[in-house]
Structure formats: structure tokens, C-alpha cells
Amino acid sequence: MSDMIFDSIGGIFRMILLATMAYVAVVLIIRISGKRTLSTLNAFDMIVTVALGSTLASAILSQSTPLVEALAAFATLVALQWIVAWASVRSSGFAQLVRSEPALLVRNGEILHDALRRQRVTENELMTVIRQSSARAPENTAAVILETDGSFSVVSEDGTEDGTAYARAGLDRGRQG
């Protein structure tokens, strides 16, 4: 029972050393790979970001995973994400394979129920997004768009846009089209 709370001072020093070395290596890998590595422009980017965090945690916390192996996995994920982003920019077919398109859910105040069903968004979720925007009601919206990253954009009749980050607020359930 006591080893659940404190194992040894050596374990603490090991974790501090590993965390420091992993942090420095990750910062270098991210700087070399570019800003896009940690973007969340679409579901694929988010999955890579989560996987990177999990890999880093394994490197720091798992005694059975050597730091070099964890960093190799981290670098591999970054390289794969870079390759996918590179290929997506150069091939529209590849881009369509790995990315979804934004989905229009409301047009000129009219709720597009077929689009809601395809994107697995309930009318209650849509109404929450609209109420929390400057539009406040469907009839005041020119458009509501489910973006590729799972967030919603609400364009009011007057042309102003409220970007709302509901992907991070729990309304996104993997609804990539």
C-alpha cells in the first residue's frame, strides 16, 4: 500500500530526468516539424495530437518504455502527420480521403434536417449553438456550419460570424462527414 504513495527517491529523480529530457526532445521535434503538427484543423489532426500526448506520457511514466523508443514513436507520429498534410495539399483525392468537408446545417434561417441527420447533430444541440451565438434564434442566422474540426460557425443575418468551439465543450461526438 505504501508503494502506491511513495516508492523511492530514485523513482522521483528518474521521472524528473525523463520528463526534462522528453520535454526538450518534444520541443525540438515540434519546432522542426512546424506549427501544423499540433493544429486541430480536422479529426485526423486531433487524433495525432492525442496520440502524441499519450506517447509523451508513456515516455515519462512507464518504466518499461525506454525514452529513446518513446521519442522514436513520437517522431514517427509527427512524420506521418507531416506526410499526410503534405499529400493533402498536393492531392485533392487524398485530402478527401483523410479530411471531411464543412457541413451546412442552417441556410437563411431554415434548419436543414437531412444535414443534421447525416452529421448526427440533434436539433437541441443546434439550438444550443445558435442561442449562444449573437444570432440567438434560427431565423436570425444566414448559416450554421459544422466545421471540419467539429466546431460550429454561426453567421448571423447581418453577416457577422460567431465561431463557437463546441468540439471542446462536449457536443462533438466524432461527427466528421
Backbone as CSV, one residue per row, in Angstrom:
resi,resn,N_x,N_y,N_z,CA_x,CA_y,CA_z,C_x,C_y,C_z
1,MET,0.821,-1.203,0.000,0.000,0.000,0.000,0.863,1.264,0.000
2,SER,1.924,1.255,0.783,2.756,2.460,0.871,3.473,2.764,-0.445
3,ASP,3.744,1.721,-1.286,4.422,1.981,-2.557,3.509,2.660,-3.571
4,MET,2.204,2.700,-3.299,1.298,3.456,-4.174,1.480,4.952,-3.971
5,ILE,1.911,5.344,-2.802,2.079,6.763,-2.483,3.520,7.206,-2.723
6,PHE,4.462,6.377,-2.293,5.876,6.739,-2.437,6.678,5.466,-2.594
7,ASP,7.402,5.353,-3.709,8.207,4.160,-3.948,9.645,4.407,-3.513
8,SER,10.273,5.401,-4.141,11.649,5.708,-3.759,12.022,7.084,-4.285
9,ILE,13.013,7.657,-3.674,13.519,8.945,-4.129,14.165,8.788,-5.509
10,GLY,14.740,7.609,-5.775,15.318,7.340,-7.083,14.272,7.395,-8.185
11,GLY,13.069,6.902,-7.903,11.974,6.948,-8.870,11.571,8.376,-9.200
12,ILE,11.587,9.218,-8.184,11.242,10.633,-8.403,12.301,11.303,-9.273
13,PHE,13.585,11.059,-8.965,14.655,11.652,-9.770,14.616,11.124,-11.204
14,ARG,14.323,9.823,-11.370,14.208,9.235,-12.705,13.113,9.940,-13.494
15,MET,11.963,10.160,-12.864,10.842,10.803,-13.545,11.181,12.248,-13.906
16,ILE,11.824,12.960,-13.010,12.210,14.348,-13.297,13.184,14.393,-14.472
17,LEU,14.167,13.494,-14.469,15.144,13.451,-15.549,14.473,13.085,-16.875
18,LEU,13.638,12.032,-16.873,12.941,11.622,-18.091,12.005,12.715,-18.603
19,ALA,11.269,13.347,-17.718,10.340,14.403,-18.126,11.100,15.564,-18.757
20,THR,12.219,15.920,-18.182,13.022,17.021,-18.721,13.579,16.664,-20.098
21,MET,14.149,15.471,-20.214,14.716,15.057,-21.499,13.616,14.911,-22.555
22,ALA,12.477,14.336,-22.181,11.365,14.170,-23.122,10.836,15.536,-23.559
23,TYR,10.716,16.459,-22.623,10.222,17.806,-22.933,11.124,18.495,-23.952
24,VAL,12.427,18.455,-23.709,13.377,19.096,-24.617,13.299,18.443,-26.000
25,ALA,13.256,17.119,-26.043,13.194,16.415,-27.322,11.903,16.734,-28.069
26,VAL,10.789,16.759,-27.354,9.495,17.052,-27.988,9.465,18.480,-28.525
27,VAL,9.981,19.429,-27.762,10.026,20.820,-28.233,10.849,20.896,-29.520
28,LEU,11.978,20.220,-29.553,12.813,20.228,-30.764,12.086,19.582,-31.944
29,ILE,11.441,18.445,-31.719,10.725,17.761,-32.798,9.598,18.646,-33.325
30,ILE,8.850,19.279,-32.427,7.731,20.146,-32.832,8.259,21.367,-33.599
31,ARG,9.351,21.949,-33.120,9.921,23.122,-33.808,10.397,22.748,-35.209
32,ILE,11.001,21.565,-35.355,11.489,21.130,-36.660,10.324,20.829,-37.595
33,SER,9.275,20.203,-37.064,8.157,19.769,-37.910,7.207,20.900,-38.294
34,GLY,7.169,21.952,-37.531,6.325,23.102,-37.875,5.044,23.184,-37.069
35,LYS,4.383,24.318,-37.174,3.177,24.621,-36.387,2.027,23.681,-36.685
36,ARG,1.930,23.217,-37.910,0.806,22.380,-38.320,0.718,21.086,-37.500
37,THR,1.846,20.633,-36.958,1.882,19.376,-36.215,0.862,19.352,-35.083
38,LEU,0.670,20.461,-34.402,-0.245,20.487,-33.262,-1.562,21.190,-33.576
39,SER,-1.857,21.397,-34.847,-3.125,22.036,-35.178,-4.264,21.059,-34.973
40,THR,-5.451,21.581,-34.893,-6.647,20.731,-34.803,-7.627,21.170,-35.886
41,LEU,-7.147,21.198,-37.134,-7.985,21.630,-38.236,-9.012,20.592,-38.633
42,ASN,-8.756,19.333,-38.289,-9.709,18.282,-38.632,-9.552,17.130,-37.648
43,ALA,-10.366,16.094,-37.809,-10.352,14.965,-36.875,-9.006,14.248,-36.884
44,PHE,-8.393,14.113,-38.065,-7.098,13.443,-38.145,-6.060,14.188,-37.299
45,ASP,-6.029,15.514,-37.402,-5.080,16.302,-36.615,-5.304,16.104,-35.119
46,MET,-6.564,16.076,-34.710,-6.867,15.893,-33.294,-6.388,14.524,-32.809
47,ILE,-6.593,13.490,-33.613,-6.164,12.141,-33.242,-4.651,12.097,-33.074
48,VAL,-3.927,12.731,-33.978,-2.469,12.765,-33.882,-2.041,13.508,-32.622
49,THR,-2.690,14.618,-32.310,-2.342,15.386,-31.112,-2.557,14.559,-29.847
50,VAL,-3.674,13.837,-29.780,-3.944,12.974,-28.618,-2.902,11.858,-28.540
51,ALA,-2.582,11.252,-29.673,-1.589,10.177,-29.695,-0.213,10.690,-29.255
52,LEU,0.127,11.914,-29.662,1.395,12.496,-29.237,1.439,12.673,-27.718
53,GLY,0.342,13.152,-27.158,0.275,13.318,-25.704,0.386,11.991,-24.973
54,SER,-0.272,10.978,-25.493,-0.220,9.647,-24.885,1.189,9.066,-24.960
55,THR,1.845,9.263,-26.092,3.211,8.771,-26.266,4.152,9.466,-25.296
56,LEU,3.998,10.761,-25.145,4.836,11.509,-24.210,4.600,11.035,-22.773
57,ALA,3.348,10.811,-22.412,3.039,10.316,-21.067,3.676,8.948,-20.832
58,SER,3.628,8.084,-21.833,4.260,6.764,-21.701,5.751,6.898,-21.469
59,ALA,6.377,7.814,-22.181,7.820,8.013,-22.033,8.175,8.445,-20.623
60,ILE,7.334,9.255,-20.037,7.641,9.806,-18.720,7.265,8.835,-17.599
61,LEU,6.122,8.178,-17.720,5.588,7.407,-16.598,5.890,5.909,-16.625
62,SER,6.087,5.352,-17.799,6.261,3.900,-17.893,7.731,3.522,-17.729
63,GLN,7.994,2.681,-16.755,9.373,2.225,-16.560,9.776,1.200,-17.615
64,SER,8.786,0.610,-18.285,9.098,-0.417,-19.280,9.302,0.165,-20.679
65,THR,9.065,1.465,-20.860,9.257,2.098,-22.165,10.480,3.008,-22.101
66,PRO,11.570,2.612,-22.751,12.754,3.481,-22.757,12.454,4.800,-23.469
67,LEU,13.098,5.849,-23.018,12.877,7.182,-23.574,13.137,7.211,-25.077
68,VAL,14.186,6.570,-25.532,14.528,6.598,-26.958,13.410,5.956,-27.785
69,GLU,12.822,4.859,-27.308,11.731,4.218,-28.035,10.497,5.124,-28.085
70,ALA,10.182,5.753,-26.978,9.026,6.661,-26.947,9.251,7.844,-27.881
71,LEU,10.465,8.391,-27.897,10.757,9.508,-28.788,10.747,9.073,-30.253
72,ALA,11.153,7.836,-30.524,11.065,7.314,-31.889,9.603,7.219,-32.313
73,ALA,8.742,6.766,-31.404,7.306,6.699,-31.706,6.754,8.100,-31.926
74,PHE,7.159,9.038,-31.091,6.717,10.430,-31.207,7.137,10.998,-32.562
75,ALA,8.404,10.800,-32.914,8.917,11.308,-34.191,8.201,10.644,-35.370
76,THR,7.877,9.361,-35.244,7.160,8.660,-36.304,5.764,9.252,-36.490
77,LEU,5.053,9.503,-35.401,3.721,10.117,-35.496,3.801,11.502,-36.139
78,VAL,4.782,12.290,-35.746,4.961,13.622,-36.323,5.268,13.502,-37.821
79,ALA,6.137,12.570,-38.179,6.486,12.388,-39.595,5.260,11.946,-40.404
80,LEU,4.466,11.021,-39.853,3.260,10.572,-40.552,2.264,11.715,-40.715
81,GLN,2.116,12.533,-39.683,1.205,13.672,-39.773,1.700,14.650,-40.819
82,TRP,3.006,14.862,-40.880,3.586,15.757,-41.881,3.335,15.211,-43.279
83,ILE,3.530,13.914,-43.472,3.321,13.285,-44.785,1.864,13.409,-45.212
84,VAL,0.944,13.158,-44.290,-0.484,13.265,-44.622,-0.839,14.711,-44.983
85,ALA,-0.341,15.681,-44.218,-0.612,17.090,-44.530,-0.003,17.465,-45.879
86,TRP,1.216,17.031,-46.137,1.897,17.301,-47.405,1.107,16.708,-48.571
87,ALA,0.694,15.449,-48.435,-0.058,14.777,-49.501,-1.431,15.429,-49.699
88,SER,-2.049,15.884,-48.619,-3.364,16.531,-48.716,-3.298,17.834,-49.488
89,VAL,-2.210,18.572,-49.334,-2.040,19.835,-50.038,-1.829,19.591,-51.532
90,ARG,-1.209,18.488,-51.869,-0.860,18.203,-53.256,-1.864,17.340,-54.014
91,SER,-2.759,16.663,-53.290,-3.725,15.776,-53.950,-5.112,15.965,-53.343
92,SER,-6.027,16.487,-54.152,-7.389,16.693,-53.639,-8.059,15.359,-53.312
93,GLY,-7.741,14.315,-54.066,-8.293,12.993,-53.780,-7.840,12.479,-52.432
94,PHE,-6.550,12.650,-52.147,-6.029,12.225,-50.851,-6.638,13.074,-49.737
95,ALA,-6.764,14.366,-49.984,-7.363,15.262,-48.985,-8.782,14.824,-48.651
96,GLN,-9.557,14.444,-49.667,-10.923,13.985,-49.425,-10.945,12.688,-48.636
97,LEU,-9.927,11.858,-48.822,-9.847,10.596,-48.110,-9.631,10.791,-46.610
98,VAL,-8.798,11.757,-46.242,-8.440,11.922,-44.827,-9.154,13.081,-44.127
99,ARG,-9.828,13.913,-44.880,-10.494,15.072,-44.269,-11.950,15.113,-44.673
100,SER,-12.738,15.704,-43.797,-14.144,15.902,-44.133,-14.340,17.338,-44.618
101,GLU,-15.481,17.574,-45.198,-15.850,18.914,-45.645,-16.739,19.553,-44.593
102,PRO,-16.738,20.867,-44.499,-17.699,21.527,-43.606,-19.122,21.187,-44.051
103,ALA,-20.046,21.157,-43.102,-21.436,20.812,-43.427,-22.353,21.973,-43.051
104,LEU,-23.170,22.393,-43.995,-24.143,23.454,-43.769,-25.353,22.854,-43.057
105,LEU,-25.702,23.393,-41.881,-26.812,22.875,-41.086,-28.029,23.798,-41.096
106,VAL,-27.795,25.101,-41.298,-28.877,26.082,-41.386,-28.545,27.009,-42.547
107,ARG,-29.551,27.273,-43.400,-29.375,28.193,-44.514,-30.513,29.208,-44.474
108,ASN,-30.165,30.479,-44.366,-31.150,31.573,-44.351,-32.282,31.314,-43.361
109,GLY,-31.909,30.887,-42.157,-32.880,30.671,-41.091,-33.590,29.334,-41.133
110,GLU,-33.371,28.543,-42.182,-34.047,27.249,-42.313,-33.115,26.125,-41.856
111,ILE,-33.585,25.330,-40.898,-32.814,24.192,-40.414,-32.853,23.098,-41.478
112,LEU,-31.691,22.583,-41.834,-31.579,21.534,-42.845,-31.539,20.182,-42.118
113,HIS,-32.719,19.601,-41.931,-32.859,18.396,-41.117,-32.100,17.202,-41.677
114,ASP,-32.048,17.060,-43.000,-31.275,15.960,-43.590,-29.792,16.095,-43.239
115,ALA,-29.285,17.313,-43.281,-27.880,17.555,-42.936,-27.640,17.256,-41.458
116,LEU,-28.590,17.633,-40.603,-28.460,17.317,-39.169,-28.332,15.804,-38.985
117,ARG,-29.196,15.033,-39.640,-29.158,13.567,-39.519,-27.827,13.006,-40.030
118,ARG,-27.382,13.470,-41.189,-26.118,12.970,-41.751,-24.938,13.250,-40.818
119,GLN,-24.979,14.395,-40.157,-23.868,14.783,-39.281,-24.070,14.328,-37.835
120,ARG,-25.201,13.709,-37.562,-25.541,13.215,-36.221,-25.542,14.336,-35.181
121,VAL,-26.183,15.427,-35.556,-26.375,16.568,-34.667,-27.861,16.643,-34.364
122,THR,-28.200,16.726,-33.085,-29.617,16.851,-32.744,-30.046,18.307,-32.892
123,GLU,-31.345,18.491,-33.032,-31.861,19.854,-33.122,-31.601,20.604,-31.822
124,ASN,-31.660,19.917,-30.680,-31.356,20.564,-29.397,-29.914,21.062,-29.353
125,GLU,-28.967,20.258,-29.870,-27.569,20.699,-29.907,-27.417,21.921,-30.811
126,LEU,-28.076,21.877,-31.968,-28.033,23.005,-32.887,-28.595,24.264,-32.229
127,MET,-29.725,24.115,-31.554,-30.338,25.276,-30.890,-29.419,25.840,-29.795
128,THR,-28.709,24.982,-29.100,-27.757,25.451,-28.091,-26.687,26.318,-28.740
129,VAL,-26.154,25.848,-29.870,-25.126,26.605,-30.596,-25.677,27.960,-31.025
130,ILE,-26.881,27.965,-31.571,-27.470,29.219,-32.062,-27.757,30.172,-30.908
131,ARG,-28.325,29.652,-29.828,-28.642,30.520,-28.677,-27.394,31.166,-28.095
132,GLN,-26.286,30.466,-28.118,-25.058,31.000,-27.535,-24.287,31.897,-28.505
133,SER,-24.806,32.068,-29.691,-24.193,32.971,-30.664,-24.917,34.314,-30.614
134,SER,-24.451,35.266,-31.399,-25.124,36.566,-31.442,-26.464,36.487,-32.170
135,ALA,-26.683,35.418,-32.950,-27.942,35.283,-33.693,-29.117,34.987,-32.761
136,ARG,-28.912,34.166,-31.753,-29.895,33.802,-30.727,-31.046,32.917,-31.186
137,ALA,-31.395,32.920,-32.478,-32.519,32.122,-32.981,-32.248,31.764,-34.439
138,PRO,-32.780,30.614,-34.907,-32.519,30.198,-36.298,-32.909,31.256,-37.323
139,GLU,-34.025,31.930,-37.098,-34.483,32.918,-38.087,-33.534,34.109,-38.207
140,ASN,-32.606,34.258,-37.267,-31.624,35.344,-37.317,-30.290,34.895,-37.925
141,THR,-30.249,33.667,-38.445,-28.985,33.151,-38.971,-29.009,33.068,-40.486
142,ALA,-27.901,33.431,-41.085,-27.715,33.212,-42.516,-27.218,31.793,-42.730
143,ALA,-26.382,31.293,-41.779,-25.840,29.942,-41.899,-25.319,29.461,-40.559
144,VAL,-25.413,28.151,-40.370,-24.704,27.473,-39.289,-23.934,26.349,-39.968
145,ILE,-22.641,26.309,-39.705,-21.755,25.359,-40.375,-21.064,24.505,-39.328
146,LEU,-21.121,23.180,-39.518,-20.322,22.266,-38.720,-18.971,22.163,-39.414
147,GLU,-17.942,22.706,-38.769,-16.619,22.788,-39.386,-15.914,21.430,-39.345
148,THR,-14.822,21.319,-40.069,-14.105,20.050,-40.164,-13.484,19.614,-38.847
149,ASP,-13.288,20.551,-37.915,-12.717,20.198,-36.617,-13.784,19.900,-35.572
150,GLY,-15.066,19.896,-35.983,-16.152,19.589,-35.059,-16.739,20.811,-34.379
151,SER,-16.182,21.990,-34.614,-16.743,23.211,-34.040,-17.837,23.731,-34.969
152,PHE,-18.616,24.665,-34.466,-19.706,25.259,-35.235,-19.385,26.717,-35.508
153,SER,-19.730,27.178,-36.690,-19.665,28.602,-37.018,-21.085,29.055,-37.295
154,VAL,-21.470,30.160,-36.670,-22.802,30.725,-36.865,-22.628,32.077,-37.531
155,VAL,-23.251,32.232,-38.716,-23.209,33.507,-39.429,-24.583,34.139,-39.280
156,SER,-24.614,35.289,-38.628,-25.878,35.998,-38.410,-26.376,36.617,-39.703
157,GLU,-27.647,36.978,-39.720,-28.228,37.627,-40.905,-27.451,38.868,-41.306
158,ASP,-26.906,39.569,-40.319,-26.167,40.798,-40.622,-24.748,40.513,-41.126
159,GLY,-24.395,39.241,-41.252,-23.102,38.874,-41.816,-21.994,38.670,-40.804
160,THR,-22.257,38.922,-39.516,-21.217,38.694,-38.516,-21.150,37.211,-38.204
161,GLU,-19.954,36.757,-37.850,-19.756,35.333,-37.595,-19.321,35.122,-36.162
162,ASP,-19.960,34.135,-35.529,-19.534,33.681,-34.203,-18.959,32.293,-34.372
163,GLY,-17.666,32.140,-34.193,-17.083,30.799,-34.198,-17.209,30.240,-32.794
164,THR,-17.842,29.121,-32.646,-18.037,28.547,-31.319,-17.313,27.220,-31.231
165,ALA,-16.583,27.025,-30.160,-15.725,25.847,-30.022,-16.444,24.740,-29.258
166,TYR,-17.502,24.202,-29.826,-18.249,23.161,-29.141,-17.575,21.809,-29.212
167,ALA,-16.592,21.635,-30.063,-15.863,20.362,-30.077,-15.216,20.156,-28.714
168,ARG,-14.752,21.240,-28.120,-14.099,21.137,-26.831,-15.099,21.204,-25.679
169,ALA,-16.344,21.531,-25.979,-17.348,21.641,-24.923,-18.194,20.375,-24.809
170,GLY,-17.862,19.359,-25.574,-18.539,18.086,-25.414,-19.661,17.808,-26.391
171,LEU,-19.968,18.725,-27.309,-21.040,18.460,-28.266,-20.548,17.661,-29.455
172,ASP,-19.227,17.629,-29.677,-18.699,16.864,-30.805,-18.580,15.404,-30.401
173,ARG,-19.176,14.530,-31.197,-19.080,13.088,-30.937,-18.529,12.393,-32.164
174,GLY,-17.465,12.971,-32.721,-16.852,12.357,-33.886,-17.701,12.490,-35.130
175,ARG,-18.403,13.606,-35.292,-19.320,13.788,-36.411,-18.605,14.264,-37.654
176,GLN,-17.513,13.713,-38.005,-16.834,14.150,-39.221,-17.525,13.523,-40.408
177,GLY,-17.920,14.351,-41.394,-18.711,13.902,-42.524,-17.917,13.242,-43.533
